[in-house]
């Protein structure tokens, strides 16, 4: 499916926001509508900000009297989803990688074939330390460079979004924004749950997002603790089952199994009227990578005392590397821009 024309996309976004700003029936549903009401004009920078405030719950779509087949054809979730994708490309660094969002599914598939297949074919060998299979220098160099590039790309993208939004944030706005970020307040819908995957309210999407997000954080924490054990204390992996890195990693890994699996199941049942199908490849690729990294990590824990440790470690590290390399050019960035948008929204509310 060809990408949307950026100019026509912004004109359509401006048209729909103008209609919604006249109606205001949906102002209590989420942060998008109160933020919209503070504006009389909708330039591209503001539309990208509003698009990243949207959680795609679609409650406004089901409540709207002007939704299709009405001649106004108001479909806020779909148009904001399209503008969100355009915002990822607009703020991407390097700019030449912007189109990677459109081809994310294909990119992940190619990397899987190139990096995971050789790891899968790795000859089995006797169990030992992880560094008997992949040297410490190789591991640190490879993942250190990948991590640095990902951090720089995400930081530059965040900075571009922030400058574009022109936000003036005071310290008092940070705490309310963090509460909304870490609780997914706008998927609660006043306690009834959001209208996803269809018009019926449910908390499922919110809880699957929580499992995914906090599972990811726990796995990151496990990696940080393991790095401290290794580089500061001199304790080499693999660690005992009841050690802190293993407990954190196992808990996070289970979250990264249940959460993404649940999100994928909901995605298969969602109302197609509210989504941008061009993003399906990007969404599924990210969910698949989370599932693969978590499942191979748990398998590595189970098989680390066997001759299968070597190929399983190689596969797991190859998947983590692919996840790292695609983070700035896939669905992961929506969390960065949504957090920035929620901080700006909290600042606007405080300043108004």
Order of alpha helices (4+ residues) and beta strands (2+ residues): alpha-alpha-alpha-alpha-alpha-alpha-alpha-alpha-alpha-beta-beta-alpha-alpha-alpha-alpha-alpha
